Amino acid sequence: MQNSFLEFTKSYFDKMGIQTHIVNIREPLPLDLDMGLRKTILNKRDAETISFKGISDSFTQEKIIYYAADIYNCSYILLPVPEQELPIAMILGPYLVESPGIQRTQEICRKHNIPEGLWQFINQYYTSLTYIENISTLESYVETLAETIYGMSKYKIEYIRQEGTESEIYLTSANSTSNENTMQQLEHRYDLEEKVMDAISGGNFDRAMHYSSDIAFRGLDNRSSNTLRSKKNNLLAFNTLCRKAAERGKVHPVHLDEMSRRMAVRIENMTTPTQDKEVHREILKKYCLLVQQQSTAGYSPVMQKILNHISQKLSEPELTLQETAEELGLNKSYLASLFKKETRSTFTCFVNKKRVERAIFLLNTSDYSVHTIASICGMNDMTYFNRVFKKEKGITPTQYRKMIRQE
């Protein structure tokens, strides 16, 4: 049973942007456990990148959960995996419990005599990690998980903090790594970018979120002293990438323009740097939903033109089967037959469904009157609009708005 909870935990932390590893604690820890920090800044080869001193050798048998902080103020959780022949643990992290910023980065760098040539990279590193503003929420989740998989009062929690400095010599800059490593990092980043775009173009949110949470993909550029501005710039670039991916997924530009504008406004309305992961997730989810709802992939070229025409003319009452046939130079009977064959719906039913979807969006996101929303959706006859809406949703637009405002 504990395996299902551990899988849930992995998924939960993945969505928070915190990586997880399942490790045998008797073996060297994964080289990427610290997400490449020591590999980039320390003059060392092949050695394990991080170790946790002060941890009991039998902590998996004793069911001790460790909250560990390394010398660079990065936090980890070591969670014993029960009922295993080998000493197996799940390691969650790194994450931050202090807000990242250039001033704090410089304090840490000076404390450890880190060359100034590495400061920019380390600032980028910190700002790419998830910042847990309310640590008690995280601790409550871990304690609830522990009670479930170990049993009430059958585990211990300990806190350890690494002190001192790394014995190895620091590189002078992040560019001191070999050209081979640099090429590998670039190839990995572009491979991730391609995987994210493929996932978005297929409307696969979970897959897109998985790949876009990788530090190599996020590769933040934080040269600006204004961290909030830097976060916004990164998200604006991400918005552009998502738009291109949705375009690859055969979403018409009329929908892409609207979504891109709405996400740009959402980004600019951010008030704190810590909102970036929330907005990142929101952008990704909205574009994946857009692909799921508006993609014309899988339809014949003629049908794609018909669907794009509907998208462009949805707000116009004149949108009919006859008007569409004339506009696209098609025979009306042929168009009706093709439409039924490829969508399994009549032209009128399909258009009405799209208009109701648009109305639902406006009822959720605007203060427009129901009459105005009907007009925006191409339905000037309120009686007809109410009838179509109720047929799709089971309630009238007015009842729908009242319902969502009570939630």
DOMARVEX-252329 format. One record per residue (C-alpha): residue number from 1; x, y, z negated. Coordinates in nm, 2 decimals. Example, Ala and Ser with C-alpha at 12.3 -4.5 7.8 and 13.67 -1.06 7.14 Angstrom:
<1,<1.23,-0.45,-0.78>> <2,<1.37,-0.11,-0.71>> 
This chain:
<1,<0.00,0.00,0.00>> <2,<0.29,0.24,-0.08>> <3,<0.40,0.22,0.29>> <4,<0.08,0.40,0.40>> <5,<0.14,0.67,0.14>> <6,<0.50,0.71,0.25>> <7,<0.39,0.74,0.61>> <8,<0.14,1.00,0.51>> <9,<0.42,1.18,0.31>> <10,<0.64,1.18,0.62>> <11,<0.37,1.32,0.84>> <12,<0.28,1.58,0.57>> <13,<0.63,1.71,0.54>> <14,<0.69,1.69,0.92>> <15,<0.40,1.93,0.96>> <16,<0.56,2.16,0.70>> <17,<0.88,2.16,0.90>> <18,<1.07,1.96,0.64>> <19,<1.25,1.65,0.77>> <20,<1.25,1.31,0.61>> <21,<1.49,1.02,0.60>> <22,<1.46,0.67,0.47>> <23,<1.81,0.56,0.36>> <24,<2.00,0.29,0.18>> <25,<2.17,0.48,-0.09>> <26,<2.47,0.24,-0.09>> <27,<2.55,0.34,0.26>> <28,<2.69,0.67,0.39>> <29,<2.41,0.93,0.43>> <30,<2.30,1.03,0.78>> <31,<2.52,1.29,0.95>> <32,<2.22,1.50,1.03>> <33,<2.08,1.50,0.67>> <34,<2.16,1.87,0.62>> <35,<2.05,1.94,0.98>> <36,<2.40,2.00,1.10>> <37,<2.52,2.27,0.85>> <38,<2.84,2.10,0.73>> <39,<2.92,1.96,1.07>> <40,<2.92,2.31,1.21>> <41,<3.10,2.50,0.94>> <42,<3.35,2.26,0.78>> <43,<3.67,2.14,0.94>> <44,<3.60,1.77,0.89>> <45,<3.54,1.47,1.12>> <46,<3.33,1.16,1.08>> <47,<3.30,1.19,0.70>> <48,<2.95,1.19,0.55>> <49,<2.81,1.54,0.56>> <50,<2.66,1.56,0.21>> <51,<2.66,1.37,-0.11>> <52,<2.45,1.41,-0.43>> <53,<2.66,1.40,-0.74>> <54,<2.51,1.33,-1.08>> <55,<2.26,1.08,-0.95>> <56,<2.22,0.75,-1.13>> <57,<2.34,0.45,-0.93>> <58,<2.02,0.27,-1.03>> <59,<1.78,0.55,-0.98>> <60,<1.57,0.35,-0.73>> <61,<1.52,0.07,-0.99>> <62,<1.46,0.32,-1.27>> <63,<1.21,0.51,-1.05>> <64,<1.38,0.85,-1.10>> <65,<1.26,1.12,-0.87>> <66,<1.54,1.38,-0.82>> <67,<1.49,1.75,-0.72>> <68,<1.84,1.83,-0.59>> <69,<1.99,2.16,-0.49>> <70,<2.33,2.17,-0.31>> <71,<2.60,2.43,-0.33>> <72,<2.44,2.62,-0.04>> <73,<2.11,2.66,-0.23>> <74,<1.94,2.41,0.00>> <75,<1.69,2.18,-0.18>> <76,<1.61,1.81,-0.14>> <77,<1.38,1.56,-0.30>> <78,<1.50,1.20,-0.35>> <79,<1.21,0.96,-0.38>> <80,<1.27,0.59,-0.46>> <81,<1.09,0.35,-0.23>> <82,<0.95,0.07,-0.46>> <83,<0.94,-0.31,-0.40>> <84,<1.25,-0.32,-0.17>> <85,<1.53,-0.57,-0.19>> <86,<1.78,-0.30,-0.11>> <87,<1.81,0.04,-0.30>> <88,<1.60,0.24,-0.05>> <89,<1.50,0.61,-0.09>> <90,<1.31,0.87,0.10>> <91,<1.50,1.20,0.12>> <92,<1.29,1.51,0.19>> <93,<1.47,1.83,0.29>> <94,<1.65,2.05,0.33>> <95,<1.41,2.33,0.24>> <96,<1.44,2.66,0.05>> <97,<1.29,2.78,-0.28>> <98,<1.44,3.13,-0.24>> <99,<1.33,3.36,0.04>> <100,<1.60,3.37,0.31>> <101,<1.75,3.70,0.42>> <102,<2.08,3.85,0.54>> <103,<2.16,3.99,0.20>> <104,<2.11,3.66,0.02>> <105,<2.31,3.48,0.30>> <106,<2.60,3.72,0.25>> <107,<2.60,3.66,-0.13>> <108,<2.62,3.28,-0.07>> <109,<2.89,3.32,0.19>> <110,<3.11,3.54,-0.03>> <111,<3.06,3.31,-0.32>> <112,<3.21,3.02,-0.12>> <113,<3.47,3.23,0.07>> <114,<3.30,3.14,0.40>> <115,<3.46,3.33,0.70>> <116,<3.25,3.62,0.84>> <117,<3.26,3.45,1.18>> <118,<3.02,3.19,1.03>> <119,<2.77,3.43,0.86>> <120,<2.55,3.47,1.17>> <121,<2.51,3.10,1.21>> <122,<2.44,3.04,0.84>> <123,<2.17,3.31,0.85>> <124,<2.02,3.14,1.15>> <125,<2.03,2.81,0.96>> <126,<1.86,2.95,0.65>> <127,<1.58,3.12,0.84>> <128,<1.51,2.80,1.03>> <129,<1.44,2.61,0.71>> <130,<1.10,2.59,0.55>> <131,<1.07,2.83,0.26>> <132,<0.85,2.70,-0.02>> <133,<0.71,3.01,-0.19>> <134,<0.50,2.82,-0.44>> <135,<0.71,2.53,-0.56>> <136,<0.44,2.41,-0.80>> <137,<0.22,2.30,-0.51>> <138,<0.50,2.08,-0.38>> <139,<0.57,1.93,-0.72>> <140,<0.20,1.86,-0.77>> <141,<0.19,1.66,-0.45>> <142,<0.51,1.46,-0.54>> <143,<0.38,1.38,-0.89>> <144,<0.04,1.27,-0.74>> <145,<0.23,1.05,-0.49>> <146,<0.45,0.91,-0.77>> <147,<0.15,0.82,-0.99>> <148,<0.00,0.64,-0.69>> <149,<0.30,0.43,-0.58>> <150,<0.47,0.38,-0.92>> <151,<0.19,0.40,-1.17>> <152,<0.10,0.66,-1.43>> <153,<0.40,0.74,-1.66>> <154,<0.62,0.48,-1.49>> <155,<0.86,0.72,-1.33>> <156,<1.09,1.01,-1.44>> <157,<1.17,1.34,-1.28>> <158,<1.51,1.50,-1.30>> <159,<1.66,1.82,-1.16>> <160,<2.02,1.85,-1.05>> <161,<2.22,2.14,-0.90>> <162,<2.55,2.10,-0.73>> <163,<2.81,2.34,-0.85>> <164,<3.16,2.43,-0.72>> <165,<3.28,2.46,-0.36>> <166,<3.35,2.22,-0.07>> <167,<3.71,2.09,-0.08>> <168,<3.74,2.10,0.30>> <169,<3.86,2.41,0.49>> <170,<3.59,2.61,0.67>> <171,<3.61,2.68,1.04>> <172,<3.66,3.04,1.14>> <173,<3.34,3.05,1.34>> <174,<3.05,2.83,1.46>> <175,<3.22,2.84,1.81>> <176,<3.52,2.66,1.67>> <177,<3.35,2.32,1.74>> <178,<3.45,2.14,2.05>> <179,<3.32,2.21,2.39>> <180,<3.19,1.86,2.39>> <181,<2.98,1.92,2.08>> <182,<2.85,2.25,2.22>> <183,<2.74,2.07,2.54>> <184,<2.57,1.80,2.35>> <185,<2.38,2.06,2.14>> <186,<2.27,2.24,2.45>> <187,<2.16,1.92,2.62>> <188,<1.97,1.82,2.31>> <189,<1.80,2.15,2.29>> <190,<1.69,2.15,2.65>> <191,<1.58,1.79,2.62>> <192,<1.36,1.89,2.32>> <193,<1.22,2.19,2.51>> <194,<1.12,1.96,2.79>> <195,<0.95,1.72,2.55>> <196,<0.76,2.00,2.39>> <197,<0.64,2.13,2.72>> <198,<0.54,1.79,2.84>> <199,<0.34,1.73,2.51>> <200,<0.16,2.07,2.55>> <201,<0.09,2.01,2.91>> <202,<-0.08,1.68,2.81>> <203,<-0.27,1.85,2.52>> <204,<-0.08,1.63,2.26>> <205,<-0.05,1.85,1.95>> <206,<0.11,1.59,1.72>> <207,<0.39,1.51,1.97>> <208,<0.45,1.88,2.05>> <209,<0.46,1.97,1.67>> <210,<0.71,1.68,1.61>> <211,<0.96,1.80,1.87>> <212,<0.92,2.17,1.81>> <213,<1.00,2.13,1.44>> <214,<1.35,2.02,1.52>> <215,<1.61,2.28,1.42>> <216,<1.78,2.24,1.76>> <217,<1.46,2.35,1.93>> <218,<1.38,2.63,1.70>> <219,<1.74,2.77,1.74>> <220,<1.65,3.10,1.60>> <221,<1.83,3.42,1.70>> <222,<1.84,3.63,1.39>> <223,<2.10,3.90,1.48>> <224,<1.85,4.17,1.39>> <225,<1.87,4.29,1.03>> <226,<1.49,4.30,1.03>> <227,<1.40,3.94,0.96>> <228,<1.03,3.99,1.03>> <229,<1.10,4.14,1.37>> <230,<1.34,3.86,1.45>> <231,<1.07,3.60,1.36>> <232,<0.82,3.79,1.58>> <233,<1.06,3.79,1.87>> <234,<1.12,3.42,1.84>> <235,<0.74,3.35,1.83>> <236,<0.68,3.57,2.13>> <237,<0.94,3.37,2.32>> <238,<0.76,3.05,2.20>> <239,<0.43,3.19,2.31>> <240,<0.58,3.23,2.66>> <241,<0.71,2.87,2.66>> <242,<0.36,2.74,2.56>> <243,<0.19,2.94,2.83>> <244,<0.42,2.79,3.09>> <245,<0.36,2.44,2.95>> <246,<-0.02,2.49,2.96>> <247,<0.02,2.62,3.32>> <248,<0.20,2.30,3.40>> <249,<-0.10,2.12,3.25>> <250,<-0.32,2.28,3.52>> <251,<-0.49,2.55,3.31>> <252,<-0.61,2.84,3.52>> <253,<-0.43,3.18,3.47>> <254,<-0.75,3.35,3.36>> <255,<-0.74,3.13,3.04>> <256,<-0.37,3.16,3.00>> <257,<-0.38,3.54,3.01>> <258,<-0.65,3.55,2.75>> <259,<-0.47,3.30,2.52>> <260,<-0.13,3.47,2.57>> <261,<-0.27,3.81,2.47>> <262,<-0.45,3.67,2.17>> <263,<-0.14,3.49,2.04>> <264,<0.08,3.80,2.10>> <265,<-0.16,4.00,1.88>> <266,<-0.16,3.73,1.62>> <267,<0.22,3.74,1.61>> <268,<0.24,4.12,1.59>> <269,<-0.01,4.12,1.30>> <270,<0.23,3.91,1.09>> <271,<0.32,4.09,0.77>> <272,<0.59,3.86,0.62>> <273,<0.86,3.64,0.77>> <274,<0.72,3.34,0.58>> <275,<0.42,3.33,0.80>> <276,<0.62,3.22,1.10>> <277,<0.57,2.84,1.06>> <278,<0.19,2.89,1.01>> <279,<0.18,3.10,1.33>> <280,<0.40,2.86,1.51>> <281,<0.16,2.58,1.43>> <282,<-0.14,2.79,1.52>> <283,<0.00,2.88,1.86>> <284,<0.09,2.52,1.94>> <285,<-0.26,2.40,1.83>> <286,<-0.44,2.67,2.03>> <287,<-0.25,2.59,2.36>> <288,<-0.30,2.21,2.32>> <289,<-0.67,2.27,2.27>> <290,<-0.68,2.49,2.57>> <291,<-0.52,2.22,2.78>> <292,<-0.77,1.96,2.64>> <293,<-1.07,2.19,2.73>> <294,<-0.96,2.37,3.04>> <295,<-0.71,2.16,3.23>> <296,<-0.80,2.06,3.58>> <297,<-0.54,1.79,3.60>> <298,<-0.67,1.46,3.73>> <299,<-0.92,1.63,3.96>> <300,<-0.89,1.65,4.34>> <301,<-0.75,1.97,4.49>> <302,<-1.09,2.08,4.61>> <303,<-1.24,2.01,4.27>> <304,<-0.96,2.21,4.10>> <305,<-1.06,2.51,4.32>> <306,<-1.42,2.47,4.21>> <307,<-1.34,2.45,3.84>> <308,<-1.11,2.75,3.87>> <309,<-1.39,2.95,4.04>> <310,<-1.62,2.86,3.76>> <311,<-1.37,2.98,3.50>> <312,<-1.33,3.31,3.68>> <313,<-1.70,3.37,3.73>> <314,<-1.84,3.23,3.40>> <315,<-1.94,3.57,3.27>> <316,<-2.14,3.65,3.59>> <317,<-2.51,3.56,3.61>> <318,<-2.47,3.51,3.98>> <319,<-2.26,3.20,3.93>> <320,<-2.46,2.92,4.10>> <321,<-2.41,2.62,4.31>> <322,<-2.51,2.82,4.62>> <323,<-2.28,3.11,4.54>> <324,<-1.98,2.88,4.47>> <325,<-2.03,2.69,4.80>> <326,<-2.04,3.01,5.00>> <327,<-1.74,3.16,4.81>> <328,<-1.53,2.85,4.87>> <329,<-1.66,2.77,5.22>> <330,<-1.80,2.44,5.13>> <331,<-2.13,2.27,5.22>> <332,<-2.37,2.29,4.92>> <333,<-2.47,1.93,4.93>> <334,<-2.11,1.82,4.96>> <335,<-2.01,2.03,4.66>> <336,<-2.30,1.90,4.45>> <337,<-2.21,1.54,4.54>> <338,<-1.84,1.59,4.47>> <339,<-1.91,1.77,4.14>> <340,<-2.13,1.48,4.02>> <341,<-1.87,1.22,4.13>> <342,<-1.57,1.38,3.95>> <343,<-1.73,1.53,3.64>> <344,<-2.03,1.30,3.59>> <345,<-2.24,1.61,3.54>> <346,<-2.45,1.84,3.76>> <347,<-2.31,2.18,3.84>> <348,<-2.57,2.36,3.63>> <349,<-2.52,2.14,3.32>> <350,<-2.14,2.18,3.34>> <351,<-2.16,2.56,3.37>> <352,<-2.41,2.58,3.08>> <353,<-2.18,2.37,2.86>> <354,<-1.89,2.60,2.94>> <355,<-2.10,2.90,2.86>> <356,<-2.20,2.75,2.53>> <357,<-1.84,2.68,2.44>> <358,<-1.75,3.04,2.52>> <359,<-2.04,3.16,2.31>> <360,<-1.93,2.94,2.01>> <361,<-1.58,3.09,2.03>> <362,<-1.73,3.45,2.03>> <363,<-1.97,3.37,1.74>> <364,<-1.67,3.25,1.54>> <365,<-1.42,3.52,1.62>> <366,<-1.62,3.84,1.69>> <367,<-1.89,4.06,1.54>> <368,<-2.08,4.10,1.87>> <369,<-2.45,4.06,1.85>> <370,<-2.60,3.74,1.99>> <371,<-2.75,3.94,2.27>> <372,<-2.41,4.08,2.37>> <373,<-2.25,3.74,2.35>> <374,<-2.52,3.60,2.58>> <375,<-2.45,3.87,2.83>> <376,<-2.07,3.81,2.81>> <377,<-2.14,3.44,2.88>> <378,<-2.34,3.53,3.19>> <379,<-2.69,3.47,3.05>> <380,<-2.90,3.79,3.04>> <381,<-3.22,3.60,2.96>> <382,<-3.22,3.55,2.58>> <383,<-3.49,3.29,2.59>> <384,<-3.29,3.08,2.84>> <385,<-2.97,3.13,2.64>> <386,<-3.13,3.02,2.32>> <387,<-3.28,2.71,2.49>> <388,<-2.94,2.61,2.65>> <389,<-2.75,2.67,2.33>> <390,<-3.00,2.47,2.12>> <391,<-2.99,2.18,2.37>> <392,<-2.61,2.16,2.33>> <393,<-2.57,2.23,1.96>> <394,<-2.91,2.14,1.81>> <395,<-2.96,2.49,1.66>> <396,<-3.00,2.84,1.80>> <397,<-2.71,3.09,1.83>> <398,<-2.85,3.29,1.54>> <399,<-2.87,2.98,1.32>> <400,<-2.52,2.88,1.42>> <401,<-2.37,3.22,1.32>> <402,<-2.56,3.21,0.98>> <403,<-2.42,2.86,0.92>> <404,<-2.06,2.95,0.98>> <405,<-2.08,3.26,0.77>> <406,<-2.21,3.05,0.47>> <407,<-1.91,2.81,0.49>> 
